[in-house]
Amino acid sequence: MTVSVPVPMAVDEPGRRRLGVFTTAELAAAGIGESEVRTAVRAGTWVRLRTGVFITAADLAEVDRTGRRPGLDALAVTAGLARPSAVLSGATAAWVWGLPRPRAVPPTVELTDPHRWRRGRGWLMTRAELPADEVTVRGAYRVTTAARTVVDLARDWPEVDAVAAVDAALLRGLTTRAELGRVLARQACVPGVPRSVRAVALADGRAESWLETHGRLTFAALGLPPFVPQVELWVDGRLVKVVDGWYPEQAVGIEFDGRVKYRRPAFGRTPEDELWQEKRAEDQLRSRGIRFVRAAAVDLGSRRAELDRLVRRCLATPGPATRDWSEVPRPTGRPRGASDGDDGWLARTDDLVGAVLSRST
């Protein structure tokens, strides 16, 4: 017979604020001894994440279902270390902030501590200075600020990935160029910081995806004229389309397309709805003399030469003399506090994983 060991309320409540993680010390304070812990683990109702760190099987299933395993691993490591001076940093902090990360980034939990360097199973703690204004709390996580995070990452990540992270942080108002400048100034003597300086300089703050950042950098590398990012096209007082890039004189719109846009459309639309709306909008604009160039990831890589020729052909022809549309460039970045709603951080601000789960008490 399976024996169910309930999580005491005094342990359960704080655990719900950190993805359901609880520790041996918290259990002991609530009167739960080692034998009860072993019983719960053997029964499969609790799962041991690390030495002295647990989660219920139900909460673990919810974490995996919602794609929060990196956050769970980070919380398990910090709970196990119980080291207040260590904060999440690097690629782990990028996940917390919801910034784009390279696909090949290892699952290692990254931390920074001003006093010591350590390595353990599944985690790495770097010793480095941590000024108080470069540390913050985001939901259940104590992390480096967005500015410190992207500057740290840019020292090691490939150029496109580093610039994309800075772009995303600026776009969402997670940081400002002034904050980035202060972090860079403090790291003037840190090895690799020139790469961070270049990444910040290359960032624009209007790219809405990694592919758009890659596209902007590719156009620059090819020697193509710079386009205006994120331009709204209006017809008869109605917003018809927002193009990723815009050449105003030639009336050429640049679109950087990834398949995810059509596989998982936003706002509850189906892939068919997305394709139909895209076609209708472009048909309307093409009828007014606007031309489009679409570039996928392959066009920015092995087909760069063909893309270069196509764009140059389009730019060699001026746009229509008579224009019955208006173009409105979007501003760089979004002012901090401009929205009181979700900022795109995957709704993780409080990490109440157990909100839809019921536990025996």
C-alpha positions in Angstrom: 0.0 0.0 0.0 1.3 3.5 -1.0 1.7 5.8 2.0 1.0 9.4 1.3 3.1 11.9 3.4 1.5 15.4 3.2 3.6 18.5 3.0 3.0 20.6 6.1 1.3 23.9 5.4 4.3 25.8 7.0 6.5 24.2 4.3 4.0 24.1 1.5 3.2 27.8 1.5 6.7 29.2 1.0 7.5 26.4 -1.4 4.7 27.5 -3.7 6.6 30.8 -4.1 9.6 29.0 -5.6 8.2 26.3 -7.9 7.3 24.0 -5.1 10.8 23.5 -3.8 11.3 22.7 -0.1 14.3 21.6 2.0 15.2 19.1 4.7 15.7 22.1 7.1 12.2 23.4 6.5 10.7 19.9 7.0 12.7 19.4 10.2 11.4 22.8 11.5 7.9 21.5 10.9 8.5 18.2 12.7 9.1 16.0 9.7 11.9 13.5 10.4 14.2 11.6 8.1 12.1 8.4 8.2 9.0 10.2 6.9 11.1 11.8 4.1 12.4 8.4 3.0 8.9 7.1 3.0 7.6 9.9 0.8 10.5 9.5 -1.6 10.1 5.7 -1.8 6.4 6.1 -2.4 7.1 8.5 -5.3 5.0 11.3 -3.9 8.1 13.4 -3.3 11.1 13.7 -5.6 14.7 14.4 -4.3 16.2 17.0 -6.6 19.5 17.4 -4.8 20.7 16.5 -1.3 18.3 18.0 1.1 16.1 19.5 -1.6 12.7 18.1 -2.7 9.6 18.7 -4.7 6.3 16.8 -4.9 5.8 14.6 -7.9 2.7 16.6 -8.9 4.6 19.9 -8.8 7.4 18.4 -10.8 5.0 17.3 -13.5 3.6 20.8 -13.7 7.1 22.3 -13.9 8.0 20.0 -16.8 4.6 20.7 -18.6 5.1 24.4 -18.5 8.8 24.4 -19.6 10.2 25.7 -16.3 12.8 23.0 -15.6 15.8 25.5 -15.9 14.1 27.6 -13.2 13.5 24.6 -11.0 17.1 23.4 -11.3 18.3 27.0 -10.4 16.1 27.1 -7.3 17.2 23.6 -6.3 20.8 24.6 -6.5 20.4 27.8 -4.6 18.3 26.1 -1.9 21.0 23.4 -1.5 23.8 25.9 -1.3 22.0 28.2 1.1 24.6 30.8 0.3 23.0 34.4 0.4 26.0 36.0 -1.3 25.6 33.9 -4.5 23.2 35.0 -7.2 22.1 33.5 -10.4 23.9 34.9 -13.4 25.0 34.2 -17.0 22.8 32.0 -19.1 20.7 31.0 -16.1 19.9 34.7 -15.4 19.1 35.1 -19.1 16.5 32.4 -18.7 15.0 34.1 -15.7 14.8 37.4 -17.6 13.3 35.6 -20.6 16.1 36.6 -23.0 17.0 34.6 -26.1 19.7 32.0 -25.5 21.8 29.9 -27.9 20.3 26.5 -28.5 23.6 24.8 -27.5 23.8 26.6 -24.1 24.6 23.9 -21.5 22.0 23.2 -18.7 24.6 24.1 -16.0 23.2 26.5 -13.4 25.4 29.6 -13.4 26.0 31.7 -10.3 28.3 34.5 -9.3 29.6 35.1 -5.8 31.9 37.9 -4.7 33.8 35.7 -2.3 34.6 32.3 -3.8 34.7 30.1 -6.9 33.1 26.7 -6.7 31.8 23.9 -9.0 29.3 21.1 -8.2 27.0 18.7 -9.9 25.1 20.7 -12.5 26.3 24.1 -11.3 29.2 26.5 -11.6 29.8 29.5 -9.3 32.2 32.2 -10.6 33.9 34.6 -8.2 33.4 38.3 -9.3 32.5 41.6 -7.9 28.7 42.2 -7.4 27.8 45.8 -6.8 24.5 46.1 -5.0 22.8 47.9 -7.9 23.7 45.0 -10.2 21.7 42.4 -8.2 17.9 42.2 -8.0 15.1 39.8 -7.3 12.8 38.6 -10.1 9.9 36.4 -8.9 11.5 33.6 -6.9 15.0 34.3 -8.2 17.8 36.4 -6.9 19.7 37.3 -10.1 22.1 39.8 -11.7 20.3 42.7 -13.2 19.4 42.6 -16.9 22.2 45.0 -17.7 24.8 43.0 -15.8 23.5 39.7 -17.3 23.8 40.7 -20.9 27.3 42.4 -20.4 28.5 39.2 -18.7 27.1 37.0 -21.5 28.5 39.1 -24.3 32.0 38.4 -23.2 31.5 34.7 -24.1 28.6 34.3 -26.4 28.8 34.5 -30.2 28.2 38.0 -31.6 24.7 37.4 -32.9 23.5 35.8 -29.7 25.0 38.5 -27.6 23.5 41.4 -29.6 20.1 39.6 -29.7 20.1 39.4 -25.9 21.0 43.1 -25.6 18.3 43.9 -28.2 15.7 42.0 -26.3 16.6 43.6 -22.9 16.4 47.1 -24.4 13.2 46.4 -26.4 11.3 45.2 -23.3 12.6 48.0 -21.1 14.5 45.7 -18.8 17.5 48.0 -19.0 18.7 51.2 -20.6 21.8 52.2 -22.4 22.8 54.3 -19.4 22.7 51.2 -17.2 24.7 49.2 -19.7 27.3 52.0 -19.9 27.7 51.9 -16.1 28.2 48.1 -16.0 30.7 48.3 -18.9 32.7 51.1 -17.2 33.0 49.0 -14.0 34.2 46.0 -16.1 36.8 48.0 -18.1 39.6 45.8 -16.9 37.8 42.5 -17.1 39.1 40.1 -19.8 36.8 39.9 -22.8 34.9 43.1 -22.0 35.7 44.6 -25.5 33.4 42.0 -26.9 30.6 43.3 -24.6 31.4 46.9 -25.6 30.9 45.9 -29.3 27.7 43.9 -28.6 26.1 46.9 -26.8 27.2 49.2 -29.6 25.7 47.0 -32.3 22.4 46.6 -30.4 19.4 48.7 -31.7 16.6 47.9 -29.2 13.9 47.4 -31.9 14.5 43.8 -33.1 11.7 41.7 -31.9 13.4 38.3 -32.4 16.8 36.7 -32.6 16.3 36.3 -36.4 15.7 40.1 -36.8 18.9 40.8 -35.0 20.7 38.3 -37.2 19.2 39.9 -40.2 20.3 43.4 -39.3 23.8 42.3 -38.6 23.9 40.3 -41.9 22.8 43.3 -43.9 25.5 45.4 -42.4 28.1 42.7 -43.0 27.1 42.5 -46.7 27.5 46.3 -47.0 23.8 46.9 -47.7 22.3 50.3 -46.7 20.8 50.2 -43.2 17.0 49.9 -43.1 14.7 51.4 -40.5 13.6 48.7 -38.1 10.0 48.2 -37.1 7.9 50.5 -39.3 4.1 50.7 -39.2 2.4 51.0 -42.6 -1.0 52.7 -42.4 -3.7 52.9 -45.1 -6.8 55.0 -44.8 -6.1 55.5 -41.1 -5.8 51.7 -40.5 -2.6 49.9 -39.5 -2.1 47.2 -42.1 1.3 45.8 -41.3 4.4 46.3 -39.2 7.5 45.5 -41.3 10.8 44.3 -39.7 12.8 46.6 -41.9 11.9 49.5 -44.2 13.7 51.4 -47.0 11.5 54.5 -47.3 12.8 55.9 -50.6 12.4 52.6 -52.5 9.2 51.5 -50.5 10.7 48.1 -49.8 9.8 46.2 -46.7 12.1 43.5 -45.2 10.6 40.6 -43.4 12.7 38.1 -41.4 10.6 34.9 -41.2 11.0 31.9 -38.9 8.7 28.9 -39.0 7.6 29.4 -35.4 5.6 32.4 -36.5 3.3 30.1 -38.5 3.6 27.0 -36.3 2.6 28.8 -33.1 0.8 32.0 -34.1 0.0 34.6 -31.4 -3.3 35.8 -30.1 -5.1 32.4 -30.5 -4.9 32.4 -34.3 -4.4 29.2 -36.3 -1.5 28.8 -38.8 -4.0 29.2 -41.6 -5.3 32.4 -40.1 -1.8 33.8 -39.8 -0.9 32.9 -43.4 -4.2 34.4 -44.7 -3.8 37.6 -42.8 -0.2 38.0 -44.0 -1.2 37.4 -47.6 -4.2 39.9 -47.4 -2.0 42.6 -45.9 0.8 42.2 -48.4 -1.6 42.0 -51.3 -3.1 45.3 -50.3 0.3 47.0 -49.9 1.8 45.5 -53.1 -1.2 47.0 -55.0 0.1 50.4 -53.8 3.6 49.9 -55.1 5.2 48.5 -51.9 7.6 45.6 -52.4 8.8 43.0 -50.0 11.8 40.9 -49.4 11.5 37.9 -47.2 14.5 36.3 -45.6 14.6 33.1 -43.6 17.5 31.7 -41.5 19.0 29.9 -44.5 19.0 33.2 -46.5 21.2 34.7 -43.8 23.6 31.8 -44.0 24.4 29.7 -47.0 22.3 31.9 -49.4 23.7 35.3 -48.4 25.0 36.0 -51.9 21.5 35.5 -53.4 19.9 37.7 -50.7 22.5 40.4 -51.3 21.7 40.5 -55.1 17.9 40.4 -54.5 18.0 43.4 -52.0 20.3 45.4 -54.3 18.0 44.9 -57.3 15.1 46.1 -55.2 17.0 49.1 -54.0 18.1 50.1 -57.5 14.4 51.0 -58.3 12.8 54.0 -56.6 9.4 53.6 -55.0 6.2 55.1 -56.4 6.0 58.9 -56.8 2.4 59.0 -55.4 1.9 57.4 -52.1 -1.4 56.8 -50.5 -0.1 55.3 -47.3 1.8 56.5 -44.3 4.8 55.0 -42.5 5.5 55.4 -38.8 8.7 54.1 -37.3 8.4 52.7 -33.9 10.6 54.2 -31.1 13.7 52.4 -29.8 12.9 50.3 -26.8 10.0 50.5 -24.5 10.1 52.9 -21.5 10.3 51.0 -18.2 7.0 50.8 -16.5 5.1 51.5 -19.8 3.0 48.5 -19.2 1.5 47.2 -16.0 0.8 43.8 -17.7 2.9 40.9 -18.8 6.3 42.0 -20.2 6.8 38.7 -22.1 8.5 36.9 -19.2 6.4 33.7 -19.7 4.1 34.7 -16.7 6.7 33.6 -14.2 6.6 36.6 -11.8 5.5 34.6 -8.8 6.0 31.0 -9.7 2.9 29.7 -8.0 3.2 26.4 -9.8 0.7 24.7 -7.5 -2.1 27.1 -8.2 -4.1 24.5 -10.1 -3.0 21.5 -8.1 -4.5 20.1 -5.0 -2.4 18.5 -2.3 -3.4 16.3 0.5 -3.0 18.0 3.9 
